[in-house]
Amino acid sequence: MTPLVDPLPPYRFAPLGDNAIVIDFGNIIDEQINKLVHSVFYQLQNDPIPGMIEAVPAYCSLTVFYDVFFIRNQIDDQNLTVFEWVRESLKKYMSNQNIETGDPQLLINLPVCYDKEFGTDLDFIATKNEIAIEEIIHLHSSAIYRVYMLGFLPGFAYMGLVNEKISSPRKQQPTPVEPGSIGIAGRQTGIYPFKSPGGWQIIGRTPLKLFNKEKVNPVLFKSGDHVKFHSITTDEFNYLKNNPPSPPGVG
């Protein structure tokens, strides 16, 4: 096997309240670290530690929630706390990080209308970065982005990394954002699944519905997927809004 990360980067275990533990690789946006996080996540999905409730992957950390009372009854060594027992149980997953396992990654092709009607902050990015709007659209839509994590809102995908030429700071004050809006914050790009206050610079909007509670898997994305944006016209936006593809945007 070819090691996913060799050598294994430094990490630490930290408690989160009384019923969770965090495996933390530091404060960084790095694809290899994120793959490592997902490798541990998928191993736990396939072979959970006793008493595990759920595991939640993030950019560079994995949080494992557990049943304190169940685990307390599993501990033979009374000198161990619940946290210490969970920490020792998780160490076996940290010694074999050779391949990323779990569900196959998807490449999701997502239509985006970058017209100024939807890309309300294109002018700001163009002025601040001294770049033409056409170049912003080209750079944003020419890359393939990794979904590093989901959060903030159900189905909100944190993706990256955008080209440095279109990197933009968050807004100082949140403003109302429409569902499907695509934004940039730093070198991240993301999509708002619902109407919400938001501080990202908005550059376009997708007509696709990103969260559907009627489906078994209500969220279009999952962590580890890849996303490719492609530019569409306003007419195409309106057509897709009323006639969404099925399954939406998956290639």
Secondary structure, DSSP 8 states (H G I E B T S, - for coil): ---SSSS----EEEE-TTSEEEEE--S---HHHHHHHHHHHHHHHHS--TTEEEEEE-SSEEEEEE-HHHHHTT---TTS-HHHHHHHHHGGGGS---S--SS---EEEEEEE-STTT-TTHHHHHHHHT--HHHHHHHHHHSEEEEEEE-SSTT-EEEE---GGG-B---SS-EEE-TTEEEEEBTEEEE-SS-EEE-SEEEEE--S-SB-TTSSS-BS--TT-EEEEEEE-HHHHHHHHHS--SSTTB-
